[in-house]
Amino acid sequence: MRELADADRVRAFMRALGSAAQEEGVVYFTGGATAVLVGWRGTTVDVDIKLEPESDALLRALTRLKDELRLNVELASP
């Protein structure tokens, strides 16, 4: 079981994902992660994201980052 994500852990994930990017793109955060980042709640069970574009480098990095940061990360669909 991975740990709950507070704002500091979500921000650490954002920095790590940005470092793994090899090209410009956009990451949309949805669900509980947005509520945590704006201070509406203290933690979330997972971090739901939508990548645009979905690059192979970032998708591969997600597996590593989930383990390193002990976060549940899910890809959101529109």
C-alpha distance (Angstrom), angle and dihedral (degrees) to the residues before:
residue distance angle dihedral
M1 . . .
R2 3.77 . .
E3 3.79 121.5 .
L4 3.79 129.2 -97.4
A5 3.80 113.8 -94.2
D6 3.80 120.5 -122.8
A7 3.82 124.1 -175.1
D8 3.82 93.3 -87.1
R9 3.81 91.8 52.8
V10 3.81 92.5 46.8
R11 3.81 90.1 50.6
A12 3.82 91.0 48.1
F13 3.80 88.0 52.6
M14 3.82 90.6 49.7
R15 3.81 91.6 52.0
A16 3.81 92.8 46.8
L17 3.80 92.8 47.8
G18 3.80 90.5 48.9
S19 3.80 90.0 51.5
A20 3.81 90.3 52.3
A21 3.81 93.2 52.6
Q22 3.77 116.0 107.4
E23 3.80 95.2 -172.2
E24 3.78 138.9 22.3
G25 3.76 118.0 -78.3
V26 3.77 144.6 136.7
V27 3.79 130.1 -102.5
Y28 3.79 117.1 -159.4
F29 3.81 116.6 -158.9
T30 3.81 116.4 -152.9
G31 3.76 138.3 176.7
G32 3.78 122.1 9.4
A33 3.79 95.2 -3.1
T34 3.79 91.2 65.5
A35 3.81 91.1 47.7
V36 3.81 89.5 52.0
L37 3.81 93.7 47.5
V38 3.80 93.6 52.1
G39 3.80 92.6 43.7
W40 3.81 100.2 -110.5
R41 3.80 91.5 125.3
G42 3.77 136.3 11.3
T43 3.80 102.1 -127.7
T44 3.77 144.0 4.8
V45 3.80 132.4 -151.4
D46 3.79 93.9 -131.8
V47 3.78 142.9 5.5
D48 3.80 111.7 -121.2
I49 3.79 114.5 -159.0
K50 3.79 140.4 173.6
L51 3.82 116.3 -153.5
E52 3.79 121.3 -152.2
P53 2.93 109.2 -140.4
E54 3.81 102.5 16.0
S55 3.78 97.9 -136.1
D56 3.79 121.2 -168.2
A57 3.81 90.5 -128.4
L58 3.81 93.1 57.4
L59 3.79 94.2 43.0
R60 3.81 89.7 53.2
A61 3.80 90.7 45.6
L62 3.81 91.1 54.3
T63 3.80 92.3 67.5
R64 3.78 91.8 51.4
L65 3.81 94.4 43.7
K66 3.80 93.4 48.8
D67 3.81 89.2 56.6
E68 3.81 96.9 40.3
L69 3.80 94.8 47.3
R70 3.84 94.8 33.6
L71 3.83 91.4 -128.7
N72 3.77 132.4 143.6
V73 3.80 105.5 -128.7
E74 3.80 122.0 -177.3
L75 3.78 130.2 -174.2
A76 3.80 109.8 -123.1
S77 3.77 121.8 -143.3
P78 3.77 124.0 -146.5
